[in-house]
Amino acid sequence: MQLTKSEEQVMQILWDLGEGLVKDILDRFEDPKPARNTVSTIVRILERKGFVGHKDYGKVFVYYPLVEKKEYSGKQLFGLMNNYFNNSFSTMASFFARENDLSIHDLELLMEETKRELAKRNKTE
């Protein structure tokens, strides 16, 4: 499921916090901060969408993420690859390498890092 820019901002804050009150989320915004009611509304929308849960202590609600950042970012990245790069990882990687003006050395470092990560993953499976 796709989040709006505002919803994603709140989720980024909740992922960093782990859990928090609306006030805690609001405190993490840079100036000019949105209105408290705006943040409260966004959190309730995220709850309806299944991204956020809450614990209530009387009239106090503590919110926490139900969706992990890694899960959401992975879905977004694969959606980007599918929608804009014809579901081709190499096309997407080439685009980012070109756009970021990566050198051959940078690409070789990236390949080595990727090989190490894959080797680690294969050892744990």
N, CA and C atoms as a LAMMPS dump frame, in Angstrom:
ITEM: TIMESTEP
0
ITEM: NUMBER OF ATOMS
375
ITEM: BOX BOUNDS ff ff ff
-5.0000000000000000e+02 5.0000000000000000e+02
-5.0000000000000000e+02 5.0000000000000000e+02
-5.0000000000000000e+02 5.0000000000000000e+02
ITEM: ATOMS id mol type element x y z
1 1 1 N 0.838 -1.19 0
2 1 2 C 0 0 0
3 1 3 C 0.878 1.247 0
4 2 1 N 0.469 2.205 -0.75
5 2 2 C 1.208 3.454 -0.906
6 2 3 C 0.84 4.441 0.198
7 3 1 N 1.829 5.127 0.725
8 3 2 C 1.595 6.173 1.716
9 3 3 C 1.786 7.539 1.075
10 4 1 N 1.06 8.53 1.589
11 4 2 C 1.282 9.9 1.141
12 4 3 C 2.596 10.389 1.744
13 5 1 N 3.063 11.528 1.268
14 5 2 C 4.305 12.096 1.794
15 5 3 C 4.184 12.363 3.297
16 6 1 N 3.068 12.922 3.728
17 6 2 C 2.852 13.215 5.152
18 6 3 C 2.794 11.936 5.979
19 7 1 N 2.112 10.922 5.471
20 7 2 C 2.027 9.652 6.183
21 7 3 C 3.407 9.017 6.31
22 8 1 N 4.184 9.104 5.232
23 8 2 C 5.522 8.527 5.259
24 8 3 C 6.419 9.268 6.249
25 9 1 N 6.263 10.59 6.353
26 9 2 C 7.033 11.366 7.338
27 9 3 C 6.732 10.874 8.749
28 10 1 N 5.468 10.685 9.055
29 10 2 C 5.079 10.212 10.385
30 10 3 C 5.619 8.801 10.614
31 11 1 N 5.545 7.941 9.609
32 11 2 C 6.07 6.588 9.756
33 11 3 C 7.579 6.608 9.992
34 12 1 N 8.309 7.464 9.283
35 12 2 C 9.761 7.557 9.489
36 12 3 C 10.057 7.9 10.946
37 13 1 N 9.287 8.829 11.493
38 13 2 C 9.473 9.23 12.89
39 13 3 C 9.136 8.069 13.823
40 14 1 N 8.021 7.387 13.566
41 14 2 C 7.646 6.249 14.419
42 14 3 C 8.659 5.111 14.329
43 15 1 N 9.192 4.865 13.141
44 15 2 C 10.229 3.835 13.01
45 15 3 C 11.443 4.207 13.847
46 16 1 N 11.801 5.477 13.853
47 16 2 C 12.939 5.924 14.666
48 16 3 C 12.636 5.831 16.158
49 17 1 N 11.434 6.24 16.546
50 17 2 C 11.056 6.237 17.961
51 17 3 C 10.79 4.826 18.498
52 18 1 N 10.229 3.987 17.676
53 18 2 C 9.779 2.672 18.137
54 18 3 C 8.342 2.732 18.622
55 19 1 N 8.025 3.735 19.419
56 19 2 C 6.667 4.009 19.853
57 19 3 C 6.646 5.419 20.433
58 20 1 N 5.461 6.016 20.46
59 20 2 C 5.379 7.353 21.026
60 20 3 C 3.982 7.924 20.991
61 21 1 N 3.831 8.977 21.743
62 21 2 C 2.597 9.761 21.765
63 21 3 C 2.583 10.691 20.556
64 22 1 N 1.428 11.255 20.25
65 22 2 C 1.351 12.243 19.175
66 22 3 C 2.33 13.379 19.464
67 23 1 N 2.437 13.788 20.724
68 23 2 C 3.361 14.853 21.121
69 23 3 C 4.806 14.488 20.772
70 24 1 N 5.187 13.231 21.01
71 24 2 C 6.547 12.777 20.696
72 24 3 C 6.818 12.858 19.193
73 25 1 N 5.824 12.477 18.414
74 25 2 C 5.952 12.535 16.95
75 25 3 C 6.073 13.988 16.52
76 26 1 N 5.207 14.819 17.044
77 26 2 C 5.205 16.247 16.706
78 26 3 C 6.536 16.898 17.044
79 27 1 N 7.125 16.529 18.17
80 27 2 C 8.407 17.109 18.593
81 27 3 C 9.533 16.813 17.61
82 28 1 N 9.423 15.724 16.851
83 28 2 C 10.469 15.333 15.902
84 28 3 C 10.406 16.1 14.579
85 29 1 N 9.288 16.779 14.32
86 29 2 C 9.171 17.563 13.093
87 29 3 C 10.022 18.821 13.2
88 30 1 N 10.566 19.242 12.069
89 30 2 C 11.304 20.504 12.018
90 30 3 C 10.303 21.645 11.94
91 31 1 N 10.752 22.838 12.306
92 31 2 C 9.904 24.037 12.192
93 31 3 C 9.755 24.416 10.738
94 32 1 N 8.638 24.87 10.319
95 32 2 C 7.401 25.021 11.072
96 32 3 C 6.717 23.661 11.237
97 33 1 N 6.377 23.339 12.465
98 33 2 C 5.747 22.063 12.792
99 33 3 C 4.281 22.074 12.352
100 34 1 N 3.776 20.918 11.942
101 34 2 C 2.341 20.847 11.625
102 34 3 C 1.522 20.977 12.918
103 35 1 N 0.242 21.225 12.77
104 35 2 C -0.649 21.311 13.932
105 35 3 C -0.77 19.93 14.577
106 36 1 N -0.98 19.909 15.878
107 36 2 C -1.141 18.661 16.614
108 36 3 C -2.291 17.841 16.039
109 37 1 N -3.396 18.506 15.701
110 37 2 C -4.552 17.804 15.126
111 37 3 C -4.205 17.143 13.802
112 38 1 N -3.345 17.778 13.025
113 38 2 C -2.925 17.21 11.74
114 38 3 C -2.164 15.911 11.96
115 39 1 N -1.213 15.929 12.887
116 39 2 C -0.429 14.726 13.183
117 39 3 C -1.338 13.637 13.747
118 40 1 N -2.244 14.015 14.625
119 40 2 C -3.181 13.056 15.21
120 40 3 C -4.043 12.406 14.126
121 41 1 N -4.507 13.201 13.177
122 41 2 C -5.32 12.679 12.068
123 41 3 C -4.507 11.714 11.211
124 42 1 N -3.268 12.075 10.91
125 42 2 C -2.411 11.214 10.086
126 42 3 C -2.157 9.885 10.785
127 43 1 N -1.917 9.933 12.09
128 43 2 C -1.684 8.694 12.844
129 43 3 C -2.924 7.804 12.802
130 44 1 N -4.1 8.39 12.937
131 44 2 C -5.335 7.588 12.882
132 44 3 C -5.543 7 11.483
133 45 1 N -5.196 7.749 10.449
134 45 2 C -5.278 7.224 9.07
135 45 3 C -4.321 6.043 8.915
136 46 1 N -3.105 6.201 9.429
137 46 2 C -2.122 5.117 9.357
138 46 3 C -2.608 3.884 10.118
139 47 1 N -3.327 4.123 11.198
140 47 2 C -3.886 3.012 11.957
141 47 3 C -4.961 2.289 11.139
142 48 1 N -5.82 3.048 10.468
143 48 2 C -6.858 2.438 9.618
144 48 3 C -6.239 1.665 8.458
145 49 1 N -5.109 2.147 7.954
146 49 2 C -4.429 1.478 6.844
147 49 3 C -3.638 0.25 7.306
148 50 1 N -3.526 0.053 8.628
149 50 2 C -2.817 -1.104 9.144
150 50 3 C -1.327 -0.909 9.326
151 51 1 N -0.852 0.328 9.288
152 51 2 C 0.569 0.612 9.454
153 51 3 C 0.937 0.875 10.911
154 52 1 N -0.029 1.295 11.712
155 52 2 C 0.221 1.722 13.086
156 52 3 C -0.793 1.059 14.005
157 53 1 N -0.328 0.708 15.194
158 53 2 C -1.204 0.221 16.246
159 53 3 C -1.073 1.135 17.449
160 54 1 N -1.885 0.912 18.455
161 54 2 C -1.743 1.728 19.664
162 54 3 C -2.085 0.928 20.917
163 55 1 N -1.516 1.395 22.011
164 55 2 C -1.858 0.917 23.348
165 55 3 C -2.508 2.103 24.037
166 56 1 N -3.583 1.863 24.737
167 56 2 C -4.198 3 25.431
168 56 3 C -4.075 2.829 26.93
169 57 1 N -3.741 3.935 27.546
170 57 2 C -3.611 4.043 28.991
171 57 3 C -4.581 5.133 29.421
172 58 1 N -5.838 4.751 29.584
173 58 2 C -6.865 5.756 29.862
174 58 3 C -7.104 6.583 28.615
175 59 1 N -6.872 7.879 28.718
176 59 2 C -7.057 8.777 27.564
177 59 3 C -5.769 9.004 26.782
178 60 1 N -4.7 8.328 27.167
179 60 2 C -3.406 8.481 26.516
180 60 3 C -3.183 7.307 25.571
181 61 1 N -2.832 7.621 24.326
182 61 2 C -2.573 6.603 23.318
183 61 3 C -1.092 6.61 22.95
184 62 1 N -0.475 5.449 23.034
185 62 2 C 0.915 5.283 22.616
186 62 3 C 0.884 4.505 21.305
187 63 1 N 1.43 5.112 20.246
188 63 2 C 1.393 4.524 18.903
189 63 3 C 2.717 3.822 18.597
190 64 1 N 2.623 2.773 17.787
191 64 2 C 3.811 2.021 17.39
192 64 3 C 3.59 1.465 15.976
193 65 1 N 4.674 1.269 15.228
194 65 2 C 4.54 0.744 13.862
195 65 3 C 4.16 -0.734 13.859
196 66 1 N 3.275 -1.092 12.952
197 66 2 C 2.919 -2.496 12.729
198 66 3 C 3.664 -3.053 11.517
199 67 1 N 4.122 -2.15 10.655
200 67 2 C 4.861 -2.522 9.453
201 67 3 C 6.311 -2.106 9.658
202 68 1 N 7.221 -3.032 9.422
203 68 2 C 8.641 -2.717 9.582
204 68 3 C 9.123 -1.837 8.427
205 69 1 N 10.07 -0.981 8.744
206 69 2 C 10.633 -0.071 7.745
207 69 3 C 11.23 -0.86 6.572
208 70 1 N 11.928 -1.937 6.885
209 70 2 C 12.561 -2.75 5.839
210 70 3 C 11.511 -3.334 4.889
211 71 1 N 10.4 -3.798 5.456
212 71 2 C 9.324 -4.37 4.641
213 71 3 C 8.73 -3.314 3.707
214 72 1 N 8.421 -2.135 4.268
215 72 2 C 7.823 -1.069 3.465
216 72 3 C 8.789 -0.578 2.39
217 73 1 N 10.051 -0.332 2.778
218 73 2 C 11.008 0.19 1.797
219 73 3 C 11.271 -0.827 0.694
220 74 1 N 11.281 -2.109 1.043
221 74 2 C 11.465 -3.146 0.022
222 74 3 C 10.338 -3.149 -0.99
223 75 1 N 9.096 -3.053 -0.487
224 75 2 C 7.947 -3.022 -1.401
225 75 3 C 7.983 -1.781 -2.287
226 76 1 N 8.389 -0.654 -1.714
227 76 2 C 8.459 0.571 -2.501
228 76 3 C 9.542 0.468 -3.58
229 77 1 N 10.681 -0.081 -3.21
230 77 2 C 11.782 -0.218 -4.161
231 77 3 C 11.419 -1.169 -5.297
232 78 1 N 10.793 -2.306 -4.946
233 78 2 C 10.399 -3.244 -5.998
234 78 3 C 9.274 -2.666 -6.857
235 79 1 N 8.403 -1.873 -6.261
236 79 2 C 7.366 -1.19 -7.041
237 79 3 C 7.98 -0.194 -8.01
238 80 1 N 8.974 0.546 -7.537
239 80 2 C 9.696 1.497 -8.394
240 80 3 C 10.351 0.762 -9.557
241 81 1 N 11.007 -0.348 -9.24
242 81 2 C 11.681 -1.12 -10.287
243 81 3 C 10.658 -1.64 -11.304
244 82 1 N 9.527 -2.134 -10.821
245 82 2 C 8.505 -2.669 -11.711
246 82 3 C 7.86 -1.568 -12.556
247 83 1 N 7.492 -0.473 -11.923
248 83 2 C 6.741 0.577 -12.612
249 83 3 C 7.576 1.461 -13.531
250 84 1 N 8.853 1.651 -13.205
251 84 2 C 9.66 2.604 -13.969
252 84 3 C 10.833 1.982 -14.714
253 85 1 N 11.208 0.75 -14.36
254 85 2 C 12.386 0.144 -14.983
255 85 3 C 12.086 -1.227 -15.572
256 86 1 N 10.821 -1.418 -15.96
257 86 2 C 10.414 -2.643 -16.647
258 86 3 C 10.801 -3.901 -15.865
259 87 1 N 10.734 -3.794 -14.537
260 87 2 C 11.064 -4.896 -13.634
261 87 3 C 12.477 -5.429 -13.827
262 88 1 N 13.389 -4.53 -14.233
263 88 2 C 14.774 -4.923 -14.475
264 88 3 C 15.693 -4.246 -13.452
265 89 1 N 16.297 -5.071 -12.588
266 89 2 C 17.207 -4.52 -11.591
267 89 3 C 18.415 -3.868 -12.258
268 90 1 N 18.955 -4.504 -13.288
269 90 2 C 20.151 -3.955 -13.939
270 90 3 C 19.847 -2.61 -14.594
271 91 1 N 18.66 -2.447 -15.172
272 91 2 C 18.277 -1.161 -15.758
273 91 3 C 18.169 -0.095 -14.668
274 92 1 N 17.567 -0.467 -13.542
275 92 2 C 17.434 0.478 -12.436
276 92 3 C 18.808 0.839 -11.871
277 93 1 N 19.66 -0.155 -11.655
278 93 2 C 20.997 0.101 -11.118
279 93 3 C 21.809 0.971 -12.074
280 94 1 N 21.696 0.704 -13.369
281 94 2 C 22.41 1.525 -14.361
282 94 3 C 21.932 2.967 -14.317
283 95 1 N 20.628 3.154 -14.178
284 95 2 C 20.073 4.504 -14.089
285 95 3 C 20.663 5.251 -12.898
286 96 1 N 20.656 4.618 -11.72
287 96 2 C 21.17 5.284 -10.524
288 96 3 C 22.678 5.506 -10.606
289 97 1 N 23.389 4.576 -11.211
290 97 2 C 24.838 4.76 -11.379
291 97 3 C 25.117 5.963 -12.272
292 98 1 N 24.357 6.077 -13.366
293 98 2 C 24.515 7.217 -14.282
294 98 3 C 24.133 8.524 -13.607
295 99 1 N 22.969 8.538 -12.963
296 99 2 C 22.451 9.765 -12.348
297 99 3 C 23.333 10.255 -11.202
298 100 1 N 24.006 9.324 -10.536
299 100 2 C 24.876 9.703 -9.423
300 100 3 C 26.332 9.784 -9.834
301 101 1 N 26.569 9.644 -11.142
302 101 2 C 27.913 9.779 -11.718
303 101 3 C 28.93 8.894 -10.984
304 102 1 N 28.561 7.618 -10.781
305 102 2 C 29.463 6.695 -10.097
306 102 3 C 30.628 6.325 -10.995
307 103 1 N 31.8 6.256 -10.402
308 103 2 C 32.999 5.87 -11.151
309 103 3 C 33.069 4.338 -11.229
310 104 1 N 33.962 3.846 -12.062
311 104 2 C 34.185 2.401 -12.166
312 104 3 C 34.616 1.867 -10.803
313 105 1 N 35.455 2.629 -10.117
314 105 2 C 35.919 2.226 -8.781
315 105 3 C 34.735 2.093 -7.814
316 106 1 N 33.83 3.072 -7.842
317 106 2 C 32.633 3.022 -6.985
318 106 3 C 31.803 1.774 -7.285
319 107 1 N 31.646 1.472 -8.564
320 107 2 C 30.866 0.298 -8.962
321 107 3 C 31.545 -0.992 -8.523
322 108 1 N 32.877 -1.031 -8.606
323 108 2 C 33.602 -2.218 -8.148
324 108 3 C 33.441 -2.407 -6.645
325 109 1 N 33.497 -1.322 -5.884
326 109 2 C 33.276 -1.392 -4.441
327 109 3 C 31.871 -1.894 -4.139
328 110 1 N 30.898 -1.398 -4.889
329 110 2 C 29.516 -1.834 -4.715
330 110 3 C 29.378 -3.331 -4.998
331 111 1 N 30.033 -3.806 -6.035
332 111 2 C 29.996 -5.238 -6.368
333 111 3 C 30.61 -6.075 -5.252
334 112 1 N 31.745 -5.627 -4.714
335 112 2 C 32.402 -6.367 -3.633
336 112 3 C 31.522 -6.417 -2.389
337 113 1 N 30.91 -5.29 -2.058
338 113 2 C 30.025 -5.242 -0.895
339 113 3 C 28.822 -6.172 -1.095
340 114 1 N 28.283 -6.173 -2.297
341 114 2 C 27.143 -7.04 -2.612
342 114 3 C 27.54 -8.507 -2.51
343 115 1 N 28.71 -8.846 -3
344 115 2 C 29.193 -10.234 -2.91
345 115 3 C 29.333 -10.658 -1.453
346 116 1 N 29.873 -9.771 -0.603
347 116 2 C 30.02 -10.104 0.823
348 116 3 C 28.654 -10.324 1.474
349 117 1 N 27.704 -9.459 1.165
350 117 2 C 26.36 -9.593 1.739
351 117 3 C 25.695 -10.892 1.299
352 118 1 N 25.832 -11.222 0.02
353 118 2 C 25.245 -12.474 -0.481
354 118 3 C 25.915 -13.692 0.148
355 119 1 N 27.219 -13.619 0.34
356 119 2 C 27.939 -14.726 0.966
357 119 3 C 27.463 -14.912 2.405
358 120 1 N 27.27 -13.811 3.136
359 120 2 C 26.768 -13.885 4.515
360 120 3 C 25.368 -14.5 4.544
361 121 1 N 24.533 -14.052 3.627
362 121 2 C 23.159 -14.564 3.579
363 121 3 C 23.152 -16.063 3.267
364 122 1 N 24.009 -16.473 2.336
365 122 2 C 24.052 -17.891 1.962
366 122 3 C 24.562 -18.76 3.103
367 123 1 N 25.422 -18.237 3.976
368 123 2 C 25.921 -18.997 5.122
369 123 3 C 24.82 -19.222 6.145
370 124 1 N 23.89 -18.265 6.279
371 124 2 C 22.839 -18.374 7.283
372 124 3 C 21.66 -19.211 6.806
373 125 1 N 21.581 -19.497 5.526
374 125 2 C 20.44 -20.268 4.991
375 125 3 C 20.69 -21.746 5.058
